[in-house]
Amino acid sequence: MLMAHPAVLQNLIEQYETLKVLHAEAGSAEVRRRMDDVAYTLCVSTGTRDVDAALIAARHRLPGARPQDDSLLSV
């Protein structure tokens, strides 16, 4: 599976969060449509089926999201 670049994922997360706030405040059909489009793109970009899972997966791929794996370090 192709994986989106972390910069693309960060941008999508920011867009979705901004649109979610705008939708909560104004509730316009245009904002909702755009939010649905971004949610779909997030799902496709992360190989998930719902926006909550897509947001988790996208955040997990961002730099610094995971602790470094030290399993190969000698003690």
All heavy atoms as TSV, in Angstrom:
chain	resi	resn	atom	element	x	y	z
A	1	MET	N	N	0.834	-1.175	0.000
A	1	MET	CA	C	0.000	0.000	0.000
A	1	MET	C	C	0.881	1.241	0.000
A	1	MET	O	O	1.875	1.313	0.711
A	1	MET	CB	C	-0.885	-0.014	1.252
A	1	MET	CG	C	-1.767	1.210	1.349
A	1	MET	SD	S	-2.943	1.127	2.698
A	1	MET	CE	C	-2.072	2.067	3.921
A	2	LEU	N	N	0.534	2.196	-0.816
A	2	LEU	CA	C	1.239	3.472	-0.823
A	2	LEU	C	C	0.883	4.249	0.429
A	2	LEU	O	O	-0.275	4.264	0.858
A	2	LEU	CB	C	0.848	4.293	-2.049
A	2	LEU	CG	C	1.311	3.750	-3.388
A	2	LEU	CD1	C	0.729	4.605	-4.512
A	2	LEU	CD2	C	2.817	3.740	-3.469
A	3	MET	N	N	1.876	4.907	1.004
A	3	MET	CA	C	1.649	5.676	2.215
A	3	MET	C	C	1.855	7.160	1.916
A	3	MET	O	O	2.822	7.531	1.249
A	3	MET	CB	C	2.613	5.242	3.320
A	3	MET	CG	C	2.489	3.779	3.690
A	3	MET	SD	S	0.862	3.337	4.309
A	3	MET	CE	C	0.975	3.953	5.950
A	4	ALA	N	N	0.958	7.977	2.410
A	4	ALA	CA	C	1.069	9.420	2.209
A	4	ALA	C	C	2.240	9.970	3.020
A	4	ALA	O	O	2.560	9.468	4.099
A	4	ALA	CB	C	-0.223	10.104	2.636
A	5	HIS	N	N	2.854	11.006	2.500
A	5	HIS	CA	C	3.953	11.666	3.190
A	5	HIS	C	C	3.411	12.306	4.471
A	5	HIS	O	O	2.288	12.822	4.495
A	5	HIS	CB	C	4.549	12.737	2.269
A	5	HIS	CG	C	5.816	13.310	2.785
A	5	HIS	ND1	N	5.839	14.312	3.729
A	5	HIS	CD2	C	7.105	13.015	2.501
A	5	HIS	CE1	C	7.085	14.624	3.999
A	5	HIS	NE2	N	7.880	13.846	3.275
A	6	PRO	N	N	4.191	12.278	5.555
A	6	PRO	CA	C	3.734	12.882	6.809
A	6	PRO	C	C	3.291	14.343	6.676
A	6	PRO	O	O	2.347	14.762	7.357
A	6	PRO	CB	C	4.954	12.757	7.731
A	6	PRO	CG	C	5.660	11.541	7.228
A	6	PRO	CD	C	5.478	11.585	5.730
A	7	ALA	N	N	3.915	15.110	5.797
A	7	ALA	CA	C	3.504	16.510	5.602
A	7	ALA	C	C	2.092	16.588	5.025
A	7	ALA	O	O	1.298	17.464	5.401
A	7	ALA	CB	C	4.490	17.240	4.691
A	8	VAL	N	N	1.763	15.670	4.140
A	8	VAL	CA	C	0.413	15.616	3.565
A	8	VAL	C	C	-0.587	15.241	4.652
A	8	VAL	O	O	-1.658	15.847	4.773
A	8	VAL	CB	C	0.352	14.613	2.389
A	8	VAL	CG1	C	-1.072	14.385	1.924
A	8	VAL	CG2	C	1.235	15.096	1.246
A	9	LEU	N	N	-0.227	14.252	5.453
A	9	LEU	CA	C	-1.118	13.828	6.534
A	9	LEU	C	C	-1.342	14.955	7.535
A	9	LEU	O	O	-2.468	15.181	7.981
A	9	LEU	CB	C	-0.561	12.590	7.232
A	9	LEU	CG	C	-0.505	11.328	6.386
A	9	LEU	CD1	C	0.209	10.212	7.135
A	9	LEU	CD2	C	-1.887	10.898	5.959
A	10	GLN	N	N	-0.283	15.663	7.887
A	10	GLN	CA	C	-0.409	16.789	8.819
A	10	GLN	C	C	-1.366	17.838	8.263
A	10	GLN	O	O	-2.227	18.343	8.969
A	10	GLN	CB	C	0.965	17.416	9.095
A	10	GLN	CG	C	0.926	18.605	10.039
A	10	GLN	CD	C	0.508	18.216	11.441
A	10	GLN	OE1	O	0.967	17.217	11.972
A	10	GLN	NE2	N	-0.378	18.994	12.038
A	11	ASN	N	N	-1.224	18.123	6.984
A	11	ASN	CA	C	-2.101	19.102	6.337
A	11	ASN	C	C	-3.560	18.642	6.361
A	11	ASN	O	O	-4.461	19.431	6.657
A	11	ASN	CB	C	-1.633	19.352	4.900
A	11	ASN	CG	C	-2.487	20.378	4.201
A	11	ASN	OD1	O	-3.512	20.040	3.617
A	11	ASN	ND2	N	-2.068	21.627	4.273
A	12	LEU	N	N	-3.792	17.379	6.072
A	12	LEU	CA	C	-5.153	16.849	6.086
A	12	LEU	C	C	-5.763	16.894	7.490
A	12	LEU	O	O	-6.935	17.239	7.663
A	12	LEU	CB	C	-5.176	15.420	5.542
A	12	LEU	CG	C	-4.941	15.276	4.049
A	12	LEU	CD1	C	-4.706	13.808	3.682
A	12	LEU	CD2	C	-6.106	15.845	3.260
A	13	ILE	N	N	-4.962	16.552	8.495
A	13	ILE	CA	C	-5.440	16.609	9.881
A	13	ILE	C	C	-5.840	18.036	10.238
A	13	ILE	O	O	-6.911	18.272	10.811
A	13	ILE	CB	C	-4.361	16.088	10.860
A	13	ILE	CG1	C	-4.145	14.592	10.678
A	13	ILE	CG2	C	-4.736	16.415	12.305
A	13	ILE	CD1	C	-2.913	14.055	11.389
A	14	GLU	N	N	-4.979	18.990	9.895
A	14	GLU	CA	C	-5.268	20.395	10.201
A	14	GLU	C	C	-6.522	20.875	9.474
A	14	GLU	O	O	-7.357	21.569	10.064
A	14	GLU	CB	C	-4.071	21.263	9.843
A	14	GLU	CG	C	-2.892	21.058	10.780
A	14	GLU	CD	C	-1.621	21.762	10.316
A	14	GLU	OE1	O	-1.662	22.487	9.297
A	14	GLU	OE2	O	-0.585	21.570	10.980
A	15	GLN	N	N	-6.662	20.498	8.205
A	15	GLN	CA	C	-7.858	20.878	7.457
A	15	GLN	C	C	-9.116	20.302	8.100
A	15	GLN	O	O	-10.108	21.007	8.279
A	15	GLN	CB	C	-7.774	20.367	6.011
A	15	GLN	CG	C	-6.892	21.163	5.110
A	15	GLN	CD	C	-6.987	20.619	3.689
A	15	GLN	OE1	O	-8.084	20.545	3.129
A	15	GLN	NE2	N	-5.858	20.231	3.127
A	16	TYR	N	N	-9.058	19.023	8.451
A	16	TYR	CA	C	-10.230	18.378	9.031
A	16	TYR	C	C	-10.617	19.035	10.356
A	16	TYR	O	O	-11.794	19.315	10.598
A	16	TYR	CB	C	-9.989	16.878	9.234
A	16	TYR	CG	C	-11.226	16.173	9.723
A	16	TYR	CD1	C	-12.234	15.822	8.834
A	16	TYR	CD2	C	-11.408	15.906	11.069
A	16	TYR	CE1	C	-13.395	15.209	9.271
A	16	TYR	CE2	C	-12.568	15.294	11.518
A	16	TYR	CZ	C	-13.561	14.947	10.610
A	16	TYR	OH	O	-14.713	14.350	11.059
A	17	GLU	N	N	-9.639	19.292	11.210
A	17	GLU	CA	C	-9.927	19.903	12.508
A	17	GLU	C	C	-10.496	21.310	12.353
A	17	GLU	O	O	-11.424	21.690	13.072
A	17	GLU	CB	C	-8.672	19.901	13.376
A	17	GLU	CG	C	-8.304	18.494	13.830
A	17	GLU	CD	C	-6.975	18.422	14.550
A	17	GLU	OE1	O	-6.202	19.401	14.520
A	17	GLU	OE2	O	-6.706	17.362	15.157
A	18	THR	N	N	-9.967	22.077	11.415
A	18	THR	CA	C	-10.481	23.423	11.155
A	18	THR	C	C	-11.912	23.368	10.642
A	18	THR	O	O	-12.784	24.108	11.107
A	18	THR	CB	C	-9.577	24.163	10.144
A	18	THR	OG1	O	-8.268	24.262	10.695
A	18	THR	CG2	C	-10.116	25.546	9.833
A	19	LEU	N	N	-12.143	22.479	9.689
A	19	LEU	CA	C	-13.491	22.342	9.133
A	19	LEU	C	C	-14.489	21.847	10.178
A	19	LEU	O	O	-15.649	22.269	10.181
A	19	LEU	CB	C	-13.466	21.402	7.928
A	19	LEU	CG	C	-12.769	21.976	6.691
A	19	LEU	CD1	C	-12.451	20.860	5.707
A	19	LEU	CD2	C	-13.618	23.054	6.045
A	20	LYS	N	N	-14.040	20.994	11.076
A	20	LYS	CA	C	-14.916	20.491	12.134
A	20	LYS	C	C	-15.377	21.643	13.038
A	20	LYS	O	O	-16.550	21.721	13.396
A	20	LYS	CB	C	-14.174	19.429	12.946
A	20	LYS	CG	C	-15.025	18.678	13.905
A	20	LYS	CD	C	-14.221	17.552	14.525
A	20	LYS	CE	C	-15.046	16.792	15.541
A	20	LYS	NZ	N	-14.285	15.701	16.138
A	21	VAL	N	N	-14.461	22.556	13.358
A	21	VAL	CA	C	-14.815	23.729	14.174
A	21	VAL	C	C	-15.766	24.634	13.404
A	21	VAL	O	O	-16.772	25.096	13.943
A	21	VAL	CB	C	-13.545	24.492	14.609
A	21	VAL	CG1	C	-13.894	25.838	15.222
A	21	VAL	CG2	C	-12.721	23.664	15.576
A	22	LEU	N	N	-15.463	24.888	12.127
A	22	LEU	CA	C	-16.339	25.725	11.311
A	22	LEU	C	C	-17.732	25.126	11.191
A	22	LEU	O	O	-18.732	25.833	11.246
A	22	LEU	CB	C	-15.747	25.927	9.918
A	22	LEU	CG	C	-14.529	26.838	9.821
A	22	LEU	CD1	C	-13.963	26.793	8.402
A	22	LEU	CD2	C	-14.894	28.253	10.219
A	23	HIS	N	N	-17.803	23.809	11.039
A	23	HIS	CA	C	-19.099	23.140	10.923
A	23	HIS	C	C	-19.887	23.250	12.232
A	23	HIS	O	O	-21.097	23.450	12.220
A	23	HIS	CB	C	-18.924	21.682	10.532
A	23	HIS	CG	C	-20.218	20.954	10.365
A	23	HIS	ND1	N	-21.124	21.270	9.381
A	23	HIS	CD2	C	-20.770	19.941	11.071
A	23	HIS	CE1	C	-22.175	20.486	9.487
A	23	HIS	NE2	N	-21.981	19.674	10.505
A	24	ALA	N	N	-19.184	23.134	13.355
A	24	ALA	CA	C	-19.854	23.252	14.654
A	24	ALA	C	C	-20.396	24.662	14.863
A	24	ALA	O	O	-21.460	24.840	15.454
A	24	ALA	CB	C	-18.883	22.890	15.772
A	25	GLU	N	N	-19.665	25.658	14.344
A	25	GLU	CA	C	-20.084	27.046	14.514
A	25	GLU	C	C	-21.161	27.460	13.518
A	25	GLU	O	O	-22.142	28.088	13.885
A	25	GLU	CB	C	-18.881	27.981	14.382
A	25	GLU	CG	C	-17.894	27.861	15.518
A	25	GLU	CD	C	-16.654	28.714	15.318
A	25	GLU	OE1	O	-16.523	29.380	14.267
A	25	GLU	OE2	O	-15.804	28.711	16.224
A	26	ALA	N	N	-20.965	27.139	12.256
A	26	ALA	CA	C	-21.865	27.625	11.208
A	26	ALA	C	C	-22.794	26.547	10.663
A	26	ALA	O	O	-23.947	26.815	10.343
A	26	ALA	CB	C	-21.056	28.231	10.070
A	27	GLY	N	N	-22.272	25.341	10.517
A	27	GLY	CA	C	-23.088	24.237	10.031
A	27	GLY	C	C	-23.508	24.327	8.578
A	27	GLY	O	O	-24.498	23.726	8.189
A	28	SER	N	N	-22.756	25.051	7.749
A	28	SER	CA	C	-23.141	25.200	6.349
A	28	SER	C	C	-22.920	23.896	5.576
A	28	SER	O	O	-22.071	23.075	5.920
A	28	SER	CB	C	-22.361	26.337	5.688
A	28	SER	OG	O	-21.033	25.960	5.437
A	29	ALA	N	N	-23.691	23.750	4.533
A	29	ALA	CA	C	-23.584	22.557	3.686
A	29	ALA	C	C	-22.230	22.493	2.990
A	29	ALA	O	O	-21.668	21.404	2.816
A	29	ALA	CB	C	-24.702	22.546	2.653
A	30	GLU	N	N	-21.698	23.637	2.601
A	30	GLU	CA	C	-20.393	23.674	1.925
A	30	GLU	C	C	-19.283	23.200	2.860
A	30	GLU	O	O	-18.408	22.426	2.465
A	30	GLU	CB	C	-20.093	25.086	1.421
A	30	GLU	CG	C	-18.730	25.246	0.778
A	30	GLU	CD	C	-18.514	24.384	-0.455
A	30	GLU	OE1	O	-19.495	24.004	-1.111
A	30	GLU	OE2	O	-17.346	24.081	-0.770
A	31	VAL	N	N	-19.307	23.636	4.105
A	31	VAL	CA	C	-18.295	23.207	5.070
A	31	VAL	C	C	-18.423	21.707	5.311
A	31	VAL	O	O	-17.428	20.987	5.361
A	31	VAL	CB	C	-18.412	24.003	6.395
A	31	VAL	CG1	C	-17.519	23.403	7.471
A	31	VAL	CG2	C	-18.068	25.467	6.173
A	32	ARG	N	N	-19.641	21.215	5.437
A	32	ARG	CA	C	-19.859	19.785	5.658
A	32	ARG	C	C	-19.362	18.972	4.465
A	32	ARG	O	O	-18.736	17.921	4.634
A	32	ARG	CB	C	-21.352	19.506	5.898
A	32	ARG	CG	C	-21.661	18.062	6.162
A	32	ARG	CD	C	-20.981	17.591	7.415
A	32	ARG	NE	N	-20.973	16.148	7.473
A	32	ARG	CZ	C	-20.498	15.454	8.471
A	32	ARG	NH1	N	-19.990	16.066	9.523
A	32	ARG	NH2	N	-20.514	14.160	8.445
A	33	ARG	N	N	-19.629	19.435	3.248
A	33	ARG	CA	C	-19.161	18.729	2.055
A	33	ARG	C	C	-17.641	18.675	2.025
A	33	ARG	O	O	-17.049	17.629	1.762
A	33	ARG	CB	C	-19.679	19.406	0.784
A	33	ARG	CG	C	-19.340	18.622	-0.489
A	33	ARG	CD	C	-19.501	19.440	-1.757
A	33	ARG	NE	N	-18.678	20.628	-1.791
A	33	ARG	CZ	C	-17.360	20.636	-2.025
A	33	ARG	NH1	N	-16.711	19.513	-2.208
A	33	ARG	NH2	N	-16.679	21.772	-2.053
A	34	ARG	N	N	-17.001	19.793	2.327
A	34	ARG	CA	C	-15.533	19.843	2.324
A	34	ARG	C	C	-14.964	18.942	3.418
A	34	ARG	O	O	-13.977	18.255	3.216
A	34	ARG	CB	C	-15.078	21.294	2.496
A	34	ARG	CG	C	-13.600	21.477	2.478
A	34	ARG	CD	C	-12.992	21.164	1.103
A	34	ARG	NE	N	-11.558	21.260	1.194
A	34	ARG	CZ	C	-10.717	20.348	0.737
A	34	ARG	NH1	N	-11.154	19.299	0.094
A	34	ARG	NH2	N	-9.427	20.484	0.893
A	35	MET	N	N	-15.623	18.945	4.579
A	35	MET	CA	C	-15.186	18.087	5.674
A	35	MET	C	C	-15.292	16.616	5.278
A	35	MET	O	O	-14.388	15.818	5.556
A	35	MET	CB	C	-16.033	18.366	6.915
A	35	MET	CG	C	-15.444	17.809	8.189
A	35	MET	SD	S	-16.253	18.440	9.660
A	35	MET	CE	C	-17.666	17.388	9.746
A	36	ASP	N	N	-16.370	16.246	4.602
A	36	ASP	CA	C	-16.526	14.875	4.112
A	36	ASP	C	C	-15.442	14.516	3.092
A	36	ASP	O	O	-14.925	13.398	3.102
A	36	ASP	CB	C	-17.907	14.676	3.492
A	36	ASP	CG	C	-19.021	14.667	4.518
A	36	ASP	OD1	O	-18.746	14.511	5.735
A	36	ASP	OD2	O	-20.189	14.834	4.113
A	37	ASP	N	N	-15.099	15.469	2.223
A	37	ASP	CA	C	-14.041	15.232	1.231
A	37	ASP	C	C	-12.692	14.988	1.903
A	37	ASP	O	O	-11.948	14.077	1.526
A	37	ASP	CB	C	-13.914	16.415	0.265
A	37	ASP	CG	C	-15.070	16.529	-0.700
A	37	ASP	OD1	O	-15.864	15.563	-0.814
A	37	ASP	OD2	O	-15.197	17.602	-1.335
A	38	VAL	N	N	-12.376	15.809	2.898
A	38	VAL	CA	C	-11.106	15.652	3.603
A	38	VAL	C	C	-11.099	14.343	4.387
A	38	VAL	O	O	-10.092	13.634	4.414
A	38	VAL	CB	C	-10.825	16.871	4.517
A	38	VAL	CG1	C	-9.604	16.634	5.389
A	38	VAL	CG2	C	-10.638	18.131	3.683
A	39	ALA	N	N	-12.230	13.994	5.004
A	39	ALA	CA	C	-12.332	12.732	5.738
A	39	ALA	C	C	-12.100	11.550	4.795
A	39	ALA	O	O	-11.372	10.609	5.140
A	39	ALA	CB	C	-13.697	12.623	6.403
A	40	TYR	N	N	-12.691	11.609	3.608
A	40	TYR	CA	C	-12.497	10.543	2.618
A	40	TYR	C	C	-11.017	10.444	2.228
A	40	TYR	O	O	-10.452	9.343	2.177
A	40	TYR	CB	C	-13.358	10.809	1.381
A	40	TYR	CG	C	-13.107	9.833	0.268
A	40	TYR	CD1	C	-13.678	8.559	0.294
A	40	TYR	CD2	C	-12.271	10.161	-0.799
A	40	TYR	CE1	C	-13.432	7.655	-0.722
A	40	TYR	CE2	C	-12.026	9.257	-1.813
A	40	TYR	CZ	C	-12.603	8.007	-1.777
A	40	TYR	OH	O	-12.347	7.101	-2.777
A	41	THR	N	N	-10.395	11.574	1.982
A	41	THR	CA	C	-8.980	11.589	1.602
A	41	THR	C	C	-8.114	11.028	2.720
A	41	THR	O	O	-7.156	10.285	2.472
A	41	THR	CB	C	-8.535	13.008	1.213
A	41	THR	OG1	O	-9.390	13.488	0.178
A	41	THR	CG2	C	-7.092	13.041	0.741
A	42	LEU	N	N	-8.430	11.376	3.965
A	42	LEU	CA	C	-7.701	10.817	5.106
A	42	LEU	C	C	-7.852	9.301	5.149
A	42	LEU	O	O	-6.867	8.581	5.378
A	42	LEU	CB	C	-8.223	11.415	6.408
A	42	LEU	CG	C	-7.533	12.664	6.919
A	42	LEU	CD1	C	-8.361	13.325	8.011
A	42	LEU	CD2	C	-6.139	12.346	7.420
A	43	CYS	N	N	-9.048	8.817	4.933
A	43	CYS	CA	C	-9.284	7.368	4.955
A	43	CYS	C	C	-8.497	6.660	3.854
A	43	CYS	O	O	-7.853	5.640	4.105
A	43	CYS	CB	C	-10.773	7.065	4.829
A	43	CYS	SG	S	-11.738	7.479	6.290
A	44	VAL	N	N	-8.533	7.199	2.664
A	44	VAL	CA	C	-7.791	6.606	1.550
A	44	VAL	C	C	-6.291	6.662	1.827
A	44	VAL	O	O	-5.561	5.692	1.586
A	44	VAL	CB	C	-8.133	7.325	0.224
A	44	VAL	CG1	C	-7.199	6.892	-0.894
A	44	VAL	CG2	C	-9.581	7.063	-0.156
A	45	SER	N	N	-5.821	7.770	2.360
A	45	SER	CA	C	-4.395	7.962	2.617
A	45	SER	C	C	-3.855	7.057	3.712
A	45	SER	O	O	-2.656	6.789	3.760
A	45	SER	CB	C	-4.119	9.414	3.013
A	45	SER	OG	O	-4.480	10.280	1.974
A	46	THR	N	N	-4.734	6.605	4.606
A	46	THR	CA	C	-4.289	5.781	5.728
A	46	THR	C	C	-4.762	4.340	5.648
A	46	THR	O	O	-4.426	3.529	6.503
A	46	THR	CB	C	-4.777	6.387	7.061
A	46	THR	OG1	O	-6.204	6.485	7.037
A	46	THR	CG2	C	-4.155	7.750	7.312
A	47	GLY	N	N	-5.565	4.013	4.634
A	47	GLY	CA	C	-6.055	2.651	4.481
A	47	GLY	C	C	-7.087	2.266	5.536
A	47	GLY	O	O	-7.174	1.107	5.927
A	48	THR	N	N	-7.863	3.244	5.980
A	48	THR	CA	C	-8.890	2.992	6.996
A	48	THR	C	C	-10.271	3.244	6.400
A	48	THR	O	O	-10.390	3.727	5.284
A	48	THR	CB	C	-8.675	3.897	8.218
A	48	THR	OG1	O	-8.699	5.261	7.790
A	48	THR	CG2	C	-7.342	3.602	8.896
A	49	ARG	N	N	-11.310	2.947	7.196
A	49	ARG	CA	C	-12.672	3.087	6.679
A	49	ARG	C	C	-13.501	4.149	7.383
A	49	ARG	O	O	-14.597	4.451	6.940
A	49	ARG	CB	C	-13.403	1.762	6.774
A	49	ARG	CG	C	-12.830	0.757	5.813
A	49	ARG	CD	C	-13.625	-0.512	5.853
A	49	ARG	NE	N	-13.068	-1.426	4.875
A	49	ARG	CZ	C	-13.801	-2.175	4.095
A	49	ARG	NH1	N	-15.104	-2.147	4.184
A	49	ARG	NH2	N	-13.226	-2.969	3.225
A	50	ASP	N	N	-13.019	4.671	8.516
A	50	ASP	CA	C	-13.765	5.743	9.160
A	50	ASP	C	C	-12.795	6.840	9.598
A	50	ASP	O	O	-11.603	6.591	9.795
A	50	ASP	CB	C	-14.620	5.243	10.331
A	50	ASP	CG	C	-13.789	4.789	11.502
A	50	ASP	OD1	O	-13.362	5.645	12.297
A	50	ASP	OD2	O	-13.573	3.566	11.633
A	51	VAL	N	N	-13.314	8.036	9.732
A	51	VAL	CA	C	-12.459	9.191	9.947
A	51	VAL	C	C	-11.743	9.124	11.289
A	51	VAL	O	O	-10.595	9.578	11.397
A	51	VAL	CB	C	-13.242	10.509	9.766
A	51	VAL	CG1	C	-14.217	10.753	10.898
A	51	VAL	CG2	C	-12.282	11.681	9.618
A	52	ASP	N	N	-12.360	8.569	12.321
A	52	ASP	CA	C	-11.683	8.481	13.618
A	52	ASP	C	C	-10.444	7.591	13.529
A	52	ASP	O	O	-9.373	7.947	14.030
A	52	ASP	CB	C	-12.640	7.967	14.695
A	52	ASP	CG	C	-13.741	8.970	15.006
A	52	ASP	OD1	O	-13.471	10.191	14.950
A	52	ASP	OD2	O	-14.869	8.539	15.292
A	53	ALA	N	N	-10.583	6.451	12.871
A	53	ALA	CA	C	-9.432	5.564	12.676
A	53	ALA	C	C	-8.392	6.226	11.782
A	53	ALA	O	O	-7.184	6.070	12.004
A	53	ALA	CB	C	-9.888	4.237	12.083
A	54	ALA	N	N	-8.842	6.964	10.784
A	54	ALA	CA	C	-7.922	7.652	9.877
A	54	ALA	C	C	-7.115	8.711	10.620
A	54	ALA	O	O	-5.906	8.846	10.390
A	54	ALA	CB	C	-8.687	8.290	8.723
A	55	LEU	N	N	-7.758	9.445	11.496
A	55	LEU	CA	C	-7.046	10.468	12.274
A	55	LEU	C	C	-6.003	9.834	13.185
A	55	LEU	O	O	-4.873	10.335	13.293
A	55	LEU	CB	C	-8.038	11.309	13.083
A	55	LEU	CG	C	-8.892	12.271	12.269
A	55	LEU	CD1	C	-10.048	12.796	13.111
A	55	LEU	CD2	C	-8.053	13.417	11.718
A	56	ILE	N	N	-6.357	8.733	13.826
A	56	ILE	CA	C	-5.402	8.036	14.689
A	56	ILE	C	C	-4.216	7.534	13.872
A	56	ILE	O	O	-3.059	7.729	14.235
A	56	ILE	CB	C	-6.087	6.872	15.434
A	56	ILE	CG1	C	-7.065	7.427	16.469
A	56	ILE	CG2	C	-5.061	5.953	16.088
A	56	ILE	CD1	C	-8.011	6.388	17.046
A	57	ALA	N	N	-4.513	6.888	12.739
A	57	ALA	CA	C	-3.445	6.356	11.887
A	57	ALA	C	C	-2.559	7.471	11.346
A	57	ALA	O	O	-1.336	7.336	11.305
A	57	ALA	CB	C	-4.052	5.553	10.740
A	58	ALA	N	N	-3.165	8.574	10.936
A	58	ALA	CA	C	-2.389	9.693	10.389
A	58	ALA	C	C	-1.491	10.293	11.461
A	58	ALA	O	O	-0.307	10.560	11.216
A	58	ALA	CB	C	-3.327	10.762	9.831
A	59	ARG	N	N	-2.031	10.497	12.644
A	59	ARG	CA	C	-1.218	11.063	13.734
A	59	ARG	C	C	-0.081	10.132	14.113
A	59	ARG	O	O	1.000	10.576	14.485
A	59	ARG	CB	C	-2.095	11.350	14.942
A	59	ARG	CG	C	-2.991	12.546	14.737
A	59	ARG	CD	C	-3.794	12.879	15.983
A	59	ARG	NE	N	-4.624	14.037	15.751
A	59	ARG	CZ	C	-5.949	14.030	15.754
A	59	ARG	NH1	N	-6.608	12.914	16.016
A	59	ARG	NH2	N	-6.622	15.129	15.525
A	60	HIS	N	N	-0.325	8.838	14.016
A	60	HIS	CA	C	0.703	7.847	14.336
A	60	HIS	C	C	1.877	7.913	13.361
A	60	HIS	O	O	3.001	7.572	13.713
A	60	HIS	CB	C	0.082	6.446	14.323
A	60	HIS	CG	C	1.000	5.367	14.774
A	60	HIS	ND1	N	1.397	5.226	16.084
A	60	HIS	CD2	C	1.604	4.372	14.090
A	60	HIS	CE1	C	2.217	4.192	16.177
A	60	HIS	NE2	N	2.350	3.657	14.988
A	61	ARG	N	N	1.623	8.360	12.140
A	61	ARG	CA	C	2.678	8.437	11.118
A	61	ARG	C	C	3.462	9.734	11.162
A	61	ARG	O	O	4.441	9.895	10.443
A	61	ARG	CB	C	2.050	8.302	9.724
A	61	ARG	CG	C	1.402	6.960	9.520
A	61	ARG	CD	C	1.849	6.179	8.320
A	61	ARG	NE	N	3.096	6.514	7.721
A	61	ARG	CZ	C	3.236	7.096	6.518
A	61	ARG	NH1	N	2.192	7.404	5.799
A	61	ARG	NH2	N	4.422	7.337	6.029
A	62	LEU	N	N	3.044	10.698	11.996
A	62	LEU	CA	C	3.744	11.977	12.055
A	62	LEU	C	C	5.054	11.832	12.807
A	62	LEU	O	O	5.172	11.004	13.717
A	62	LEU	CB	C	2.863	13.025	12.742
A	62	LEU	CG	C	1.558	13.355	12.023
A	62	LEU	CD1	C	0.775	14.386	12.825
A	62	LEU	CD2	C	1.810	13.854	10.615
A	63	PRO	N	N	6.048	12.633	12.433
A	63	PRO	CA	C	7.333	12.571	13.137
A	63	PRO	C	C	7.160	12.823	14.630
A	63	PRO	O	O	6.396	13.692	15.041
A	63	PRO	CB	C	8.137	13.704	12.494
A	63	PRO	CG	C	7.476	13.966	11.181
A	63	PRO	CD	C	6.022	13.630	11.385
A	64	GLY	N	N	7.843	12.012	15.432
A	64	GLY	CA	C	7.790	12.166	16.874
A	64	GLY	C	C	6.579	11.546	17.533
A	64	GLY	O	O	6.397	11.667	18.741
A	65	ALA	N	N	5.751	10.862	16.761
A	65	ALA	CA	C	4.534	10.293	17.315
A	65	ALA	C	C	4.800	9.026	18.118
A	65	ALA	O	O	4.045	8.683	18.997
A	65	ALA	CB	C	3.537	9.986	16.200
A	66	ARG	N	N	5.885	8.345	17.807
A	66	ARG	CA	C	6.193	7.085	18.482
A	66	ARG	C	C	7.533	7.182	19.185
A	66	ARG	O	O	8.463	7.809	18.687
A	66	ARG	CB	C	6.287	5.952	17.469
A	66	ARG	CG	C	5.043	5.720	16.689
A	66	ARG	CD	C	5.279	4.609	15.736
A	66	ARG	NE	N	5.513	5.210	14.420
A	66	ARG	CZ	C	5.651	4.547	13.315
A	66	ARG	NH1	N	5.647	3.257	13.336
A	66	ARG	NH2	N	5.824	5.160	12.175
A	67	PRO	N	N	7.664	6.526	20.306
A	67	PRO	CA	C	8.989	6.467	20.928
A	67	PRO	C	C	9.923	5.635	20.054
A	67	PRO	O	O	9.469	4.747	19.327
A	67	PRO	CB	C	8.749	5.791	22.270
A	67	PRO	CG	C	7.439	5.111	22.156
A	67	PRO	CD	C	6.659	5.828	21.073
A	68	GLN	N	N	11.183	5.914	20.129
A	68	GLN	CA	C	12.169	5.164	19.359
A	68	GLN	C	C	12.237	3.718	19.847
A	68	GLN	O	O	12.142	3.447	21.035
A	68	GLN	CB	C	13.554	5.808	19.481
A	68	GLN	CG	C	13.620	7.199	18.896
A	68	GLN	CD	C	13.389	7.197	17.389
A	68	GLN	OE1	O	13.786	6.285	16.687
A	68	GLN	NE2	N	12.726	8.219	16.907
A	69	ASP	N	N	12.373	2.806	18.929
A	69	ASP	CA	C	12.500	1.388	19.260
A	69	ASP	C	C	13.948	1.113	19.650
A	69	ASP	O	O	14.843	1.256	18.834
A	69	ASP	CB	C	12.096	0.536	18.052
A	69	ASP	CG	C	12.187	-0.957	18.339
A	69	ASP	OD1	O	12.416	-1.333	19.507
A	69	ASP	OD2	O	12.031	-1.739	17.387
A	70	ASP	N	N	14.157	0.731	20.892
A	70	ASP	CA	C	15.510	0.478	21.350
A	70	ASP	C	C	15.778	-1.017	21.509
A	70	ASP	O	O	16.712	-1.428	22.184
A	70	ASP	CB	C	15.801	1.209	22.658
A	70	ASP	CG	C	14.900	0.770	23.795
A	70	ASP	OD1	O	13.982	-0.058	23.549
A	70	ASP	OD2	O	15.113	1.233	24.918
A	71	SER	N	N	14.977	-1.866	20.878
A	71	SER	CA	C	15.106	-3.293	21.047
A	71	SER	C	C	16.431	-3.848	20.513
A	71	SER	O	O	16.836	-4.934	20.885
A	71	SER	CB	C	13.933	-4.029	20.396
A	71	SER	OG	O	13.917	-3.786	19.013
A	72	LEU	N	N	17.088	-3.116	19.633
A	72	LEU	CA	C	18.337	-3.595	19.056
A	72	LEU	C	C	19.567	-3.084	19.803
A	72	LEU	O	O	20.684	-3.467	19.491
A	72	LEU	CB	C	18.432	-3.174	17.590
A	72	LEU	CG	C	17.363	-3.781	16.681
A	72	LEU	CD1	C	17.513	-3.249	15.264
A	72	LEU	CD2	C	17.412	-5.288	16.689
A	73	LEU	N	N	19.361	-2.237	20.792
A	73	LEU	CA	C	20.484	-1.715	21.550
A	73	LEU	C	C	20.983	-2.756	22.535
A	73	LEU	O	O	20.212	-3.459	23.176
A	73	LEU	CB	C	20.090	-0.448	22.321
A	73	LEU	CG	C	19.671	0.746	21.458
A	73	LEU	CD1	C	19.252	1.888	22.352
A	73	LEU	CD2	C	20.822	1.172	20.566
A	74	SER	N	N	22.305	-2.850	22.659
A	74	SER	CA	C	22.860	-3.788	23.634
A	74	SER	C	C	22.824	-3.165	25.022
A	74	SER	O	O	22.914	-1.967	25.180
A	74	SER	CB	C	24.288	-4.172	23.260
A	74	SER	OG	O	25.077	-3.000	23.246
A	75	VAL	N	N	22.685	-4.011	26.016
A	75	VAL	CA	C	22.572	-3.525	27.395
A	75	VAL	C	C	23.888	-3.453	28.055
A	75	VAL	O	O	24.844	-3.999	27.908
A	75	VAL	CB	C	21.617	-4.440	28.200
A	75	VAL	CG1	C	21.492	-3.942	29.615
A	75	VAL	CG2	C	20.304	-4.505	27.517
